[in-house]
Amino acid sequence: MEFFTEGVNVMKNLVILIGAGLGVWGAVNLMEGYGNDNPGAKSQGMKQFMAGVGIVLIAMMLIPKLTTLFVVK
């Protein structure tokens, strides 16, 4: 069971890193859109940033619940 718990923790960390990377990429696109006064880049940057935040929240809230999935009571 400890192996499964450790795997879930590793998966949680990987998904957080992916979400954070997407959020940073979105923030860069957002700032680039403001710098060039490009509404398309601003929109894309905001969407990427919010998607990254959503992925991080899912990783922090839902993935840890997988550890209790196979617990026999």
Backbone as CSV, one residue per row, in Angstrom:
resi,resn,N_x,N_y,N_z,CA_x,CA_y,CA_z,C_x,C_y,C_z
1,MET,0.823,-1.194,0.000,0.000,0.000,0.000,0.866,1.256,0.000
2,GLU,2.040,1.162,0.640,2.921,2.321,0.680,3.433,2.682,-0.713
3,PHE,3.660,1.666,-1.543,4.095,1.916,-2.919,3.030,2.706,-3.683
4,PHE,1.764,2.359,-3.494,0.664,3.057,-4.160,0.573,4.497,-3.670
5,THR,0.730,4.690,-2.364,0.675,6.034,-1.795,1.808,6.895,-2.336
6,GLU,2.993,6.312,-2.418,4.136,7.059,-2.949,3.925,7.395,-4.426
7,GLY,3.345,6.479,-5.187,3.040,6.748,-6.589,2.047,7.880,-6.759
8,VAL,1.051,7.928,-5.890,0.063,9.010,-5.943,0.735,10.341,-5.622
9,ASN,1.650,10.351,-4.661,2.360,11.582,-4.325,3.224,12.063,-5.486
10,VAL,3.894,11.138,-6.152,4.711,11.500,-7.309,3.822,12.046,-8.422
11,MET,2.687,11.394,-8.664,1.765,11.856,-9.698,1.245,13.252,-9.360
12,LYS,0.924,13.489,-8.105,0.438,14.805,-7.679,1.489,15.873,-7.969
13,ASN,2.734,15.578,-7.622,3.803,16.554,-7.850,4.019,16.818,-9.339
14,LEU,3.964,15.780,-10.154,4.135,15.964,-11.599,3.016,16.809,-12.198
15,VAL,1.789,16.552,-11.774,0.658,17.318,-12.307,0.737,18.769,-11.838
16,ILE,1.187,19.003,-10.611,1.370,20.377,-10.125,2.424,21.090,-10.960
17,LEU,3.519,20.401,-11.262,4.567,21.016,-12.080,4.072,21.345,-13.488
18,ILE,3.299,20.447,-14.078,2.750,20.711,-15.413,1.794,21.912,-15.368
19,GLY,0.935,21.956,-14.371,0.010,23.079,-14.240,0.724,24.394,-13.990
20,ALA,1.762,24.354,-13.168,2.527,25.575,-12.897,3.243,26.045,-14.162
21,GLY,3.779,25.103,-14.919,4.432,25.474,-16.175,3.464,26.118,-17.148
22,LEU,2.269,25.541,-17.256,1.253,26.116,-18.134,0.835,27.502,-17.643
23,GLY,0.733,27.663,-16.328,0.370,28.969,-15.772,1.428,30.024,-16.043
24,VAL,2.694,29.644,-15.910,3.781,30.591,-16.187,3.800,30.948,-17.671
25,TRP,3.625,29.949,-18.523,3.592,30.198,-19.962,2.436,31.146,-20.304
26,GLY,1.302,30.939,-19.674,0.163,31.823,-19.903,0.426,33.234,-19.422
27,ALA,1.096,33.363,-18.278,1.421,34.699,-17.768,2.375,35.415,-18.714
28,VAL,3.334,34.682,-19.266,4.258,35.289,-20.229,3.503,35.746,-21.471
29,ASN,2.603,34.910,-21.980,1.799,35.302,-23.146,0.909,36.501,-22.832
30,LEU,0.385,36.534,-21.623,-0.466,37.657,-21.217,0.333,38.957,-21.196
31,MET,1.522,38.913,-20.606,2.351,40.117,-20.556,2.818,40.523,-21.955
32,GLU,3.089,39.541,-22.792,3.473,39.849,-24.167,2.308,40.520,-24.902
33,GLY,1.109,40.058,-24.646,-0.067,40.670,-25.256,-0.264,42.097,-24.806
34,TYR,-0.003,42.379,-23.528,-0.108,43.750,-23.044,0.998,44.618,-23.636
35,GLY,2.195,44.036,-23.782,3.313,44.803,-24.328,3.099,45.176,-25.779
36,ASN,2.527,44.281,-26.546,2.304,44.540,-27.968,0.913,45.073,-28.255
37,ASP,0.113,45.263,-27.216,-1.281,45.682,-27.358,-2.025,44.764,-28.327
38,ASN,-1.885,43.459,-28.082,-2.482,42.433,-28.938,-3.580,41.729,-28.150
39,PRO,-4.845,41.990,-28.471,-5.927,41.370,-27.698,-5.975,39.852,-27.842
40,GLY,-5.540,39.322,-28.979,-5.529,37.873,-29.167,-4.537,37.194,-28.233
41,ALA,-3.357,37.772,-28.098,-2.339,37.203,-27.211,-2.767,37.339,-25.748
42,LYS,-3.413,38.453,-25.414,-3.900,38.622,-24.040,-4.941,37.566,-23.701
43,SER,-5.849,37.312,-24.630,-6.895,36.318,-24.408,-6.301,34.927,-24.258
44,GLN,-5.391,34.585,-25.158,-4.753,33.270,-25.084,-3.956,33.126,-23.792
45,GLY,-3.243,34.173,-23.398,-2.467,34.126,-22.172,-3.347,33.931,-20.944
46,MET,-4.478,34.616,-20.903,-5.384,34.474,-19.757,-5.967,33.073,-19.705
47,LYS,-6.318,32.518,-20.863,-6.858,31.160,-20.899,-5.826,30.151,-20.425
48,GLN,-4.576,30.289,-20.876,-3.522,29.373,-20.458,-3.244,29.509,-18.966
49,PHE,-3.224,30.738,-18.479,-2.966,30.956,-17.055,-4.055,30.321,-16.196
50,MET,-5.307,30.538,-16.567,-6.408,29.974,-15.785,-6.449,28.453,-15.883
51,ALA,-6.086,27.903,-17.043,-6.020,26.446,-17.178,-4.935,25.885,-16.266
52,GLY,-3.802,26.560,-16.185,-2.730,26.125,-15.293,-3.159,26.148,-13.835
53,VAL,-3.866,27.199,-13.443,-4.379,27.288,-12.071,-5.365,26.160,-11.800
54,GLY,-6.223,25.881,-12.760,-7.190,24.789,-12.599,-6.511,23.442,-12.449
55,ILE,-5.482,23.203,-13.231,-4.756,21.935,-13.139,-4.074,21.802,-11.781
56,VAL,-3.487,22.883,-11.289,-2.846,22.835,-9.974,-3.876,22.557,-8.888
57,LEU,-5.038,23.196,-8.961,-6.080,22.959,-7.959,-6.576,21.516,-7.993
58,ILE,-6.740,20.970,-9.185,-7.150,19.569,-9.294,-6.097,18.664,-8.676
59,ALA,-4.842,18.960,-8.946,-3.764,18.138,-8.398,-3.726,18.214,-6.879
60,MET,-4.000,19.377,-6.335,-3.922,19.532,-4.880,-5.136,18.954,-4.166
61,MET,-6.299,18.969,-4.809,-7.521,18.543,-4.130,-7.945,17.112,-4.456
62,LEU,-7.873,16.719,-5.712,-8.455,15.438,-6.107,-7.462,14.282,-6.111
63,ILE,-6.254,14.503,-6.556,-5.305,13.400,-6.665,-4.984,12.769,-5.303
64,PRO,-4.828,13.535,-4.211,-4.578,12.878,-2.919,-5.710,11.946,-2.467
65,LYS,-6.906,12.144,-2.964,-8.020,11.265,-2.593,-7.868,9.869,-3.193
66,LEU,-6.983,9.720,-4.168,-6.741,8.400,-4.761,-6.103,7.437,-3.753
67,THR,-5.449,7.955,-2.732,-4.804,7.074,-1.749,-5.839,6.271,-0.962
68,THR,-7.041,6.807,-0.831,-8.088,6.106,-0.076,-8.983,5.262,-0.982
69,LEU,-8.628,5.183,-2.254,-9.482,4.488,-3.218,-9.550,2.982,-2.954
70,PHE,-8.439,2.387,-2.602,-8.385,0.938,-2.426,-8.277,0.510,-0.975
71,VAL,-8.645,1.374,-0.050,-8.599,1.031,1.359,-9.787,0.133,1.693
72,VAL,-9.509,-1.036,2.268,-10.548,-1.980,2.643,-10.860,-1.747,4.116
73,LYS,-12.125,-1.519,4.403,-12.512,-1.241,5.789,-13.148,-2.462,6.418
